[in-house]
Amino acid sequence: LVSSKMLFVFAFQTGHTTGPSLNNDKLYKFAYSAEVYVDQVKASLQKSAGYRISSGVDVNLLWRNPDNDDDQLIKITMKDVQVENVNERPAAKNIFKGKSTEKIIGKDYLEALQRPIVVELVRGKVKTFYSYQNEPGFTQNIKRGLASLFQLQLHSGSSREVDISGKCNTTYHVWQDQVTKIKDLDSCETEKKRFTSHNQILDVSTKASSATVYVLEDSFIKSIKAEENFVFVLNYRRKTGAKIVSKQRLELKSVQAGMGLIAAKQVAGVIKTLDPNYVAMPLEAEPAKSECKKCPSLSEHWQSIREHMHPDKLSKPDAAKSFLSFIQNIRKATKEEILKIIRSENKEILPQVVDAVTSAQTPESLEAILEFLDFKDASTFILQERFLYACGFASHPSEMLLKSLTEKFKGDVASEEIRETLVIVMGALIRKLCDKEGCKLPAVAEAKRLILNRLEKATKDDNVQMYLLALKNALLPEAIPVLLKYAESGAGPISSLAATALQRYDPSFLTKEVKETMNRIYHQTRKVHEKTVRTTAAAIILNSNPSYMEVKNILLSIGELPKEMNKYMLSMIQDILHFEMPSSKTVRQVLKDMRAHNYDRFSKMGSSSAYTGYVTRGPDVSSTYSLDILYSGSGILRRSNMNIHVFDRNTELHAIQVVIEAQGLESIIAATPDEGEENLDSFAGMSSILFGFQLRPVTFFQGYGDLMSKMLSATGESMNVVKGLVLLTDFLQEIQLQSGPTASAEFMGGLAIDISGGMEFSLWYRESKTNVKNRVAVFVAGNAEVDSFFVKTGMETTLEAETSLDFISTVQFSQYPFLVCMQMDRVDSPFRTHMTKYESLPSGRRYTARRGKAATLAGNEYPLHQENSNMCTKVFGGKSDSAGSWF
């Protein structure tokens, strides 16, 4: 017996299971509601921003295929549409208060929404969706969302289904009087825009789920409930995030007498009889986005933020905030609009404009900046460099960007430094594109071939170093044999550069051949190497799962090395043990052998050191700093290396590295150079890595004449290494909600940075000092929004912080062992968070709820080893009477 109060009859016919089947001559009346909520991830939905659309829905059967009962045509009509708050609010906070549905939605849109749609169901799946062609996309999508609910199968199993979300993997679970449909939203084939940040730590984690529950009664459907959840969390601060929830409910209220069936053999005949204006359309949602009517133009927006982009304000959160909002507006702009601003700006502000335009990463912004910059003109060096560095930091670079840079490199470039920077950046882009499975793209293949071929043919040391720096960024597995060759047989600086490039590879790439080469370099079995290369080789061995004998041979070498290298290697071993690094277990095993572990070996004097400690330890990410400093036997700095790494459970980010290297300075104090370093030219310079990107090294001086000139004209001022605005986090995901509206989640993080460093000598006080200053400000903004044509609802969350980190190394070489004091200080760091939930109508009526928090992270002088503390007491304890200028 068939109950007239039920919606669908599920007929189990011989040989197959059908989908839903409506009774003839009946009108099924439903209550329908679609709700959206937007809030913080762990917030209660009762306090969320959002809205509800509710209506009556009439459904009736128009036609059943005479040859196939499973082929049906049904008409679905929305009636009495209402819009209201999803949660109860006082009248003063209710944006819909006193407004009729027609006033809220608009007369034309409301009429379109209430026009019926026709759906052809074959075995429970929507075969064809019929609607009117010229209706707004917004109303069509709401009706598509309703039609998608009628898609159902009665047996458990999985299949690929097309609905409003696209073509998705869908699984049905049937149990007694309940059918549950689970849609895998990550599997959906859709055209929605999405991009993510290159590094996982700087990115956003997402989680999406969709479930629809059909409740049956006596084998008949009683109600439908659907819910989608989208969660977005910032990986490096999981408290910063957002969720979007979409709910649909369809509940049968009554069954009444309805129209009879339309007689026809084919669907086309039914549609023609019903209304020839009906058109078959895809069930998948069509693009629909409301236009901003009161948004400022790009020029107007630029004028409102311009003051924050002045060079003097670049280490402030407002600079990073303005940078992000400018990028968002550039992404909507035309090439002509972008060029208008670039061409109208002065030379002080223009570098920051170049940062933003390049970071926007749209075809229009790339075309605009390439049209503006002339690489044949050396006078725009600063702008060319800022453009290239912004390319190197690109969050989701395109093949077109790499192709454009390759063409520029092949052409005329006025500045040799820009030419060098070009190829270094090409290396960084190769890595980022390869990480996104783009290694076989034509532009990537061409750039790889160019770098490797030109390195092979290079004869000048400067050219060799340029291509090695590119490989240091590219990290190509096929480049490892080339790097090994230069590390072992190259001249000092080239050998050192190739070794540091190998040091950046994941240990899984460091084969037996690599470790054999590093052992030969460290133990000097084929030729004499500089200390900087040998210590790098030792670090590679000890960081790549060393064998018992490799560790033992390194320990046995201590005592036979130049005296400062002895001390440095001891510090490296002690740091491995102190910080429980992966090789510490093997080191402890070797230390049980008294030949390797004895007083004579472990009591070597010297001032060189290596130390690792934590900057922060948190539930989401932790960060470490490492400071190591290597001196020549005469007390002159050889290499100072500061690193900050950020890591979580799965991945690591090399946030900052600042290396200051010096050589050939012994003649200044009439000292004897160490073995293998007798013929080195006087040189000092700085090399930096920022967020995994190797920048072009900076030279303080080159050659004895340049050294003396710099010393005699020294002002004690630092040299700028990098200054600018960097786009760190860049995440966007557009979402098609099953209920019809479109949603989006956007997270952007900007960094305003100023890194400078310097090296000073005082012949009078026989003292040298290196100083690295890192001034940074961070601004992160997240926005989750649901956009219907008549209302927008969403949540904005921001966090901002600023800090300064200084690393100072002071050396007094008037005695031996000379006195070395290393200091790493962080100033008080303000930290602020804000959250705003909102609902707004096109008329301007708006509801907002805000919450904020501010705190200050106290400054800190990071503790190094006790020996360093003792040294600092001696250095600064005896300096009170030694006032006066340097030199």
Backbone hydrogen bonds, N-H to C=O, Kabsch-Sander energy under -0.5 kcal/mol:
donor,donor_aa,acceptor,acceptor_aa,energy
3,S,1,L,-0.5
6,M,3,S,-1.1
7,L,221,I,-0.9
9,V,21,S,-2.6
10,F,8,F,-0.5
11,A,9,V,-0.9
11,A,19,G,-0.5
12,F,10,F,-0.6
13,Q,11,A,-1.1
13,Q,16,H,-0.5
16,H,13,Q,-1.4
18,T,11,A,-1.1
18,T,16,H,-0.5
21,S,9,V,-0.8
23,N,7,L,-0.5
26,K,23,N,-0.8
27,L,256,Q,-3.2
28,Y,26,K,-0.5
28,Y,59,V,-3.1
29,K,27,L,-0.6
29,K,254,S,-2.8
30,F,28,Y,-0.5
30,F,57,V,-2.7
31,A,251,E,-2.6
32,Y,55,S,-3.1
33,S,249,R,-2.1
34,A,53,I,-2.8
35,E,247,K,-3.0
36,V,51,Y,-2.1
37,Y,245,V,-2.5
38,V,49,A,-2.4
39,D,243,K,-1.9
43,A,40,Q,-1.2
47,K,44,S,-1.6
48,S,45,L,-1.4
49,A,38,V,-1.9
51,Y,36,V,-1.1
52,R,84,E,-2.9
53,I,34,A,-2.8
54,S,52,R,-0.5
54,S,82,Q,-2.4
55,S,32,Y,-2.5
56,G,79,K,-3.0
57,V,30,F,-1.9
58,D,77,T,-2.7
59,V,28,Y,-2.4
60,N,75,K,-1.7
61,L,26,K,-0.6
62,L,73,L,-3.1
63,W,73,L,-1.4
65,N,68,N,-0.5
65,N,71,D,-2.9
68,N,65,N,-1.1
71,D,68,N,-2.0
72,Q,70,D,-0.7
72,Q,121,L,-2.8
73,L,63,W,-2.7
74,I,119,V,-2.8
75,K,60,N,-2.7
76,I,117,I,-2.7
77,T,58,D,-2.4
79,K,56,G,-3.0
82,Q,54,S,-3.0
84,E,52,R,-2.2
86,V,50,G,-0.6
93,K,90,P,-1.7
94,N,91,A,-1.3
95,I,93,K,-0.8
97,K,94,N,-1.2
99,K,96,F,-2.1
104,I,100,S,-2.3
105,I,101,T,-3.1
106,G,101,T,-0.6
106,G,102,E,-1.8
110,L,106,G,-2.6
111,E,107,K,-2.4
112,A,108,D,-2.3
113,L,109,Y,-2.5
114,Q,110,L,-1.7
115,R,112,A,-1.1
117,I,76,I,-2.6
118,V,130,Y,-1.9
119,V,74,I,-2.8
120,E,128,T,-2.6
121,L,72,Q,-2.7
121,L,119,V,-0.6
122,V,120,E,-0.5
122,V,125,K,-2.8
123,R,70,D,-2.0
123,R,121,L,-0.5
125,K,122,V,-1.8
127,K,120,E,-3.1
127,K,125,K,-0.6
128,T,120,E,-1.0
129,F,281,M,-0.9
130,Y,118,V,-3.3
130,Y,128,T,-0.5
131,S,279,V,-2.1
133,Q,277,N,-0.6
135,E,132,Y,-1.2
140,Q,136,P,-2.2
141,N,137,G,-2.4
142,I,138,F,-1.7
143,K,139,T,-1.9
144,R,140,Q,-2.4
145,G,141,N,-2.4
146,L,142,I,-1.5
147,A,143,K,-2.6
148,S,144,R,-2.4
149,L,145,G,-0.7
149,L,146,L,-0.9
150,F,147,A,-1.5
151,Q,148,S,-1.4
152,L,124,G,-2.4
152,L,150,F,-0.6
157,G,172,Y,-2.0
159,S,170,T,-2.4
161,E,159,S,-0.6
161,E,168,C,-2.8
163,D,161,E,-0.5
163,D,166,G,-2.0
166,G,163,D,-1.8
167,K,189,E,-1.1
168,C,161,E,-2.9
168,C,166,G,-0.7
169,N,184,D,-0.6
170,T,159,S,-3.2
171,T,182,I,-2.8
172,Y,157,G,-3.2
173,H,180,T,-2.5
175,W,173,H,-0.5
175,W,178,Q,-2.7
178,Q,175,W,-1.6
179,V,214,Y,-2.6
180,T,173,H,-2.7
181,K,179,V,-0.5
181,K,212,T,-3.3
182,I,171,T,-3.1
182,I,180,T,-0.6
183,K,181,K,-0.5
183,K,210,S,-1.9
184,D,169,N,-2.8
184,D,182,I,-0.5
185,L,183,K,-1.2
187,S,184,D,-1.4
188,C,185,L,-1.0
189,E,167,K,-2.2
190,T,188,C,-0.8
195,F,732,L,-2.2
202,L,199,N,-0.6
203,D,200,Q,-1.2
205,S,233,V,-3.0
207,K,231,V,-1.9
209,S,229,N,-2.2
211,A,227,E,-2.4
212,T,181,K,-2.5
213,V,225,K,-3.4
214,Y,179,V,-3.3
214,Y,212,T,-0.5
215,V,213,V,-0.6
215,V,223,S,-2.3
216,L,177,D,-4.3
216,L,214,Y,-0.5
217,E,220,F,-4.1
220,F,217,E,-0.9
222,K,215,V,-4.7
223,S,215,V,-1.3
224,I,250,L,-2.6
225,K,213,V,-2.2
226,A,248,Q,-2.8
227,E,211,A,-2.7
228,E,246,S,-2.9
229,N,209,S,-2.4
230,F,244,I,-2.4
231,V,207,K,-2.8
232,F,242,A,-2.9
233,V,205,S,-2.4
234,L,240,T,-2.7
235,N,203,D,-2.2
237,R,234,L,-1.3
240,T,237,R,-2.2
241,G,239,K,-0.8
242,A,232,F,-2.4
243,K,39,D,-2.8
244,I,230,F,-2.5
245,V,37,Y,-2.5
246,S,228,E,-2.4
247,K,35,E,-2.8
248,Q,226,A,-2.6
249,R,33,S,-2.4
250,L,224,I,-2.6
251,E,31,A,-2.4
252,L,222,K,-1.3
253,K,29,K,-3.0
254,S,29,K,-1.6
256,Q,27,L,-3.0
258,G,25,D,-2.7
262,I,62,L,-3.3
263,A,261,L,-0.5
264,A,262,I,-0.5
270,V,266,Q,-1.2
271,I,267,V,-2.4
272,K,268,A,-2.2
273,T,269,G,-1.9
274,L,270,V,-2.7
275,D,271,I,-2.8
278,Y,275,D,-2.1
279,V,131,S,-2.8
281,M,129,F,-3.4
285,A,164,I,-2.0
293,K,291,E,-0.7
301,H,297,S,-2.7
302,W,298,L,-2.5
303,Q,299,S,-2.1
304,S,300,E,-1.3
305,I,301,H,-1.0
305,I,302,W,-0.8
306,R,302,W,-1.6
308,H,305,I,-1.6
309,M,306,R,-1.9
310,H,307,E,-1.0
313,K,310,H,-2.2
314,L,311,P,-1.3
316,K,313,K,-1.5
319,A,316,K,-1.2
320,A,316,K,-1.2
321,K,317,P,-2.7
322,S,318,D,-2.5
323,F,319,A,-2.2
324,L,320,A,-2.0
325,S,321,K,-2.1
326,F,322,S,-2.2
327,I,323,F,-2.1
328,Q,324,L,-2.2
329,N,325,S,-1.7
330,I,326,F,-2.5
331,R,327,I,-2.2
332,K,329,N,-1.1
333,A,330,I,-1.6
338,I,334,T,-2.0
339,L,335,K,-2.6
340,K,336,E,-2.0
341,I,337,E,-1.2
342,I,338,I,-2.2
343,R,339,L,-2.7
344,S,340,K,-0.7
344,S,341,I,-0.7
345,E,341,I,-0.8
345,E,342,I,-0.9
350,L,346,N,-2.3
352,Q,349,I,-1.0
353,V,349,I,-1.5
354,V,350,L,-2.5
355,D,351,P,-2.0
356,A,352,Q,-2.0
357,V,353,V,-2.9
358,T,354,V,-2.4
359,S,355,D,-2.0
360,A,356,A,-1.3
361,Q,357,V,-0.6
361,Q,358,T,-0.9
366,L,362,T,-2.4
367,E,363,P,-2.3
368,A,364,E,-2.2
369,I,365,S,-2.3
370,L,366,L,-2.2
371,E,367,E,-1.9
372,F,368,A,-1.7
373,L,369,I,-2.4
375,F,373,L,-0.6
377,D,374,D,-1.8
378,A,376,K,-0.7
380,T,377,D,-1.2
381,F,378,A,-1.2
384,Q,380,T,-2.3
385,E,381,F,-2.6
386,R,382,I,-2.4
387,F,383,L,-2.3
388,L,384,Q,-2.3
389,Y,385,E,-2.7
390,A,386,R,-2.3
391,C,387,F,-1.9
392,G,388,L,-2.2
393,F,389,Y,-1.7
394,A,391,C,-1.4
402,L,398,S,-1.4
403,K,399,E,-2.5
404,S,400,M,-2.4
405,L,401,L,-2.2
406,T,402,L,-2.3
407,E,403,K,-2.0
408,K,404,S,-2.1
409,F,405,L,-2.5
410,K,406,T,-1.9
411,G,407,E,-1.2
414,A,375,F,-2.9
419,R,415,S,-2.1
420,E,416,E,-2.2
421,T,417,E,-2.4
422,L,418,I,-2.8
423,V,419,R,-1.6
424,I,420,E,-1.9
425,V,421,T,-2.6
426,M,422,L,-2.1
427,G,423,V,-1.7
428,A,424,I,-1.4
429,L,425,V,-2.4
430,I,426,M,-2.3
431,R,427,G,-1.8
432,K,428,A,-2.1
433,L,429,L,-2.6
434,C,430,I,-2.5
435,D,431,R,-2.5
436,K,432,K,-0.8
437,E,434,C,-1.8
438,G,433,L,-2.5
441,L,438,G,-1.7
445,A,441,L,-2.6
446,E,442,P,-2.4
447,A,443,A,-2.1
448,K,444,V,-2.5
449,R,445,A,-2.2
450,L,446,E,-2.5
451,I,447,A,-2.2
452,L,448,K,-2.5
453,N,449,R,-2.6
454,R,450,L,-2.4
455,L,451,I,-1.9
456,E,452,L,-1.8
457,K,453,N,-1.4
458,A,454,R,-1.0
458,A,455,L,-0.5
464,V,460,K,-2.1
465,Q,461,D,-2.7
466,M,462,D,-1.8
467,Y,463,N,-2.1
468,L,464,V,-2.2
469,L,465,Q,-2.3
470,A,466,M,-1.5
471,L,467,Y,-2.1
472,K,468,L,-2.0
473,N,469,L,-1.1
474,A,470,A,-2.4
475,L,471,L,-2.5
479,A,476,L,-1.5
480,I,477,P,-1.3
483,L,479,A,-2.4
484,L,480,I,-2.5
485,K,481,P,-1.8
486,Y,482,V,-1.9
487,A,483,L,-2.5
488,E,484,L,-2.0
489,S,485,K,-2.3
490,G,486,Y,-1.8
495,S,491,A,-3.6
496,S,492,G,-2.6
497,L,493,P,-2.2
498,A,494,I,-2.5
499,A,495,S,-2.0
500,T,496,S,-2.3
501,A,497,L,-1.9
502,L,498,A,-1.9
503,Q,499,A,-1.7
504,R,500,T,-0.7
504,R,501,A,-1.0
505,Y,502,L,-1.2
509,F,506,D,-2.6
510,L,507,P,-1.3
511,T,509,F,-1.4
515,K,511,T,-2.2
516,E,512,K,-2.3
517,T,513,E,-2.1
518,M,514,V,-2.5
519,N,515,K,-2.2
520,R,516,E,-2.0
521,I,517,T,-2.3
522,Y,518,M,-2.7
523,H,519,N,-2.6
524,Q,520,R,-0.7
524,Q,521,I,-0.7
525,T,520,R,-1.7
534,R,530,E,-2.2
535,T,531,K,-2.8
536,T,532,T,-1.4
537,A,533,V,-2.4
538,A,534,R,-2.3
539,A,535,T,-2.1
540,I,536,T,-2.3
541,I,537,A,-2.2
542,L,538,A,-2.6
543,N,539,A,-1.4
544,S,541,I,-1.2
551,V,547,S,-2.0
552,K,548,Y,-2.4
553,N,549,M,-2.7
554,I,550,E,-1.7
555,L,551,V,-2.4
556,L,552,K,-2.7
557,S,553,N,-1.2
558,I,554,I,-0.8
558,I,555,L,-0.8
560,E,557,S,-2.5
565,M,562,P,-0.6
566,N,562,P,-2.4
567,K,563,K,-1.7
568,Y,564,E,-2.2
569,M,565,M,-2.7
570,L,566,N,-2.1
571,S,567,K,-2.3
572,M,568,Y,-2.3
573,I,569,M,-2.2
574,Q,570,L,-2.7
575,D,571,S,-2.4
576,I,572,M,-1.9
577,L,573,I,-1.8
578,H,574,Q,-2.9
579,F,575,D,-2.5
580,E,577,L,-0.8
581,M,576,I,-2.1
584,S,581,M,-2.6
585,K,582,P,-0.6
587,V,583,S,-2.2
588,R,584,S,-2.6
589,Q,585,K,-1.7
590,V,586,T,-2.2
591,L,587,V,-2.3
592,K,588,R,-0.5
592,K,589,Q,-1.1
593,D,590,V,-2.1
594,M,592,K,-0.6
596,A,593,D,-1.2
597,H,593,D,-2.0
598,N,596,A,-0.7
602,F,598,N,-2.2
603,S,599,Y,-0.7
604,K,601,R,-0.6
609,S,629,I,-2.1
611,Y,627,L,-2.0
613,G,625,Y,-2.6
615,V,623,S,-2.8
616,T,623,S,-1.4
618,G,621,V,-0.7
622,S,647,F,-2.5
623,S,616,T,-2.4
624,T,645,H,-2.5
625,Y,613,G,-2.8
626,S,643,N,-2.3
627,L,611,Y,-2.7
628,D,641,N,-2.4
629,I,609,S,-2.8
630,L,639,R,-3.2
632,S,636,I,-2.8
635,G,632,S,-2.1
638,R,630,L,-2.7
639,R,630,L,-2.2
640,S,660,I,-2.8
641,N,628,D,-3.0
642,M,658,V,-2.3
643,N,626,S,-2.5
644,I,656,I,-2.7
645,H,624,T,-2.1
646,V,653,L,-2.8
647,F,622,S,-2.7
648,D,651,T,-2.2
653,L,646,V,-3.4
655,A,644,I,-1.0
655,A,653,L,-1.5
656,I,644,I,-1.8
657,Q,689,I,-2.2
658,V,642,M,-2.5
659,V,687,S,-3.1
660,I,640,S,-2.7
660,I,658,V,-0.5
661,E,659,V,-0.5
661,E,685,G,-2.4
662,A,638,R,-2.2
663,Q,683,F,-2.3
668,I,665,L,-1.6
669,I,665,L,-0.5
669,I,666,E,-0.9
670,A,667,S,-0.7
671,A,666,E,-2.5
677,E,674,D,-2.1
680,L,677,E,-0.8
683,F,663,Q,-2.1
684,A,701,F,-1.9
685,G,661,E,-2.3
686,M,698,V,-3.4
687,S,659,V,-2.6
689,I,657,Q,-2.1
690,L,693,F,-2.4
691,F,655,A,-3.0
692,G,654,H,-2.1
693,F,690,L,-1.5
694,Q,692,G,-0.6
695,L,688,S,-2.8
695,L,693,F,-0.5
698,V,686,M,-3.5
700,F,684,A,-2.6
700,F,698,V,-0.5
701,F,684,A,-1.7
703,G,682,S,-3.9
707,L,703,G,-2.2
708,M,704,Y,-2.6
709,S,705,G,-2.1
710,K,706,D,-2.5
711,M,707,L,-2.5
712,L,708,M,-2.4
713,S,709,S,-1.5
714,A,711,M,-0.9
719,M,757,G,-3.0
721,V,755,I,-3.0
722,V,755,I,-1.7
724,G,753,I,-2.2
726,V,751,L,-3.0
728,L,726,V,-0.9
728,L,749,G,-2.6
729,T,749,G,-1.1
731,F,747,F,-3.0
732,L,195,F,-2.5
733,Q,745,A,-2.2
734,E,193,K,-2.4
735,I,743,A,-3.7
737,L,735,I,-0.7
737,L,741,P,-2.1
740,G,737,L,-1.6
742,T,787,D,-1.3
743,A,735,I,-3.1
744,S,785,E,-2.4
745,A,733,Q,-2.3
746,E,783,N,-2.4
747,F,731,F,-2.2
748,M,781,A,-2.7
749,G,729,T,-2.5
750,G,779,F,-3.1
751,L,726,V,-2.8
752,A,777,A,-2.8
753,I,724,G,-2.7
753,I,751,L,-0.6
754,D,775,R,-2.2
755,I,722,V,-3.0
756,S,773,K,-2.2
757,G,719,M,-2.5
758,G,771,N,-2.0
760,E,769,K,-3.0
762,S,767,E,-3.0
766,R,762,S,-0.8
767,E,762,S,-2.0
768,S,811,V,-2.6
769,K,760,E,-2.4
770,T,809,S,-2.5
771,N,758,G,-2.2
772,V,807,F,-2.8
773,K,756,S,-2.9
773,K,771,N,-0.5
774,N,805,L,-2.4
775,R,754,D,-2.4
775,R,773,K,-0.5
776,V,774,N,-0.5
776,V,803,T,-2.5
777,A,752,A,-2.0
778,V,801,A,-3.3
779,F,750,G,-2.2
780,V,799,L,-2.9
781,A,748,M,-2.9
782,G,797,T,-3.2
783,N,746,E,-2.8
784,A,795,M,-2.3
785,E,744,S,-2.6
786,V,793,T,-3.2
787,D,742,T,-3.1
787,D,785,E,-0.5
788,S,786,V,-0.7
788,S,791,V,-2.4
792,K,840,S,-2.5
793,T,786,V,-2.0
794,G,838,Y,-2.3
795,M,784,A,-2.4
796,E,836,T,-3.2
797,T,782,G,-2.8
798,T,834,H,-2.7
799,L,780,V,-2.1
800,E,832,R,-2.5
801,A,778,V,-2.1
802,E,830,P,-1.3
803,T,776,V,-2.7
805,L,774,N,-3.0
806,D,825,D,-2.7
807,F,772,V,-2.7
808,I,806,D,-0.5
808,I,823,Q,-2.7
809,S,770,T,-2.7
810,T,821,C,-2.8
811,V,768,S,-3.1
812,Q,819,L,-2.8
813,F,766,R,-2.1
813,F,811,V,-0.6
819,L,812,Q,-1.8
821,C,810,T,-2.8
823,Q,808,I,-3.0
825,D,806,D,-2.3
826,R,860,N,-2.9
827,V,804,S,-1.7
829,S,857,L,-3.0
831,F,855,A,-3.2
832,R,800,E,-2.6
833,T,853,K,-2.9
834,H,798,T,-2.3
835,M,851,R,-2.8
836,T,796,E,-3.0
837,K,849,A,-2.6
838,Y,794,G,-2.6
839,E,847,Y,-2.0
840,S,792,K,-2.7
841,L,845,R,-2.6
844,G,841,L,-2.2
847,Y,839,E,-3.0
849,A,837,K,-2.3
851,R,835,M,-2.2
853,K,833,T,-2.6
855,A,831,F,-2.7
857,L,829,S,-3.1
858,A,856,T,-0.7
860,N,826,R,-2.4
862,Y,824,M,-2.6
862,Y,860,N,-0.7
868,N,865,H,-0.8
869,S,865,H,-1.4
870,N,866,Q,-2.3
871,M,867,E,-1.9
872,C,868,N,-2.6
873,T,869,S,-1.8
874,K,870,N,-1.6
875,V,871,M,-2.8
876,F,872,C,-2.6
877,G,873,T,-1.5
878,G,874,K,-1.2
879,K,876,F,-0.8
882,S,879,K,-1.6
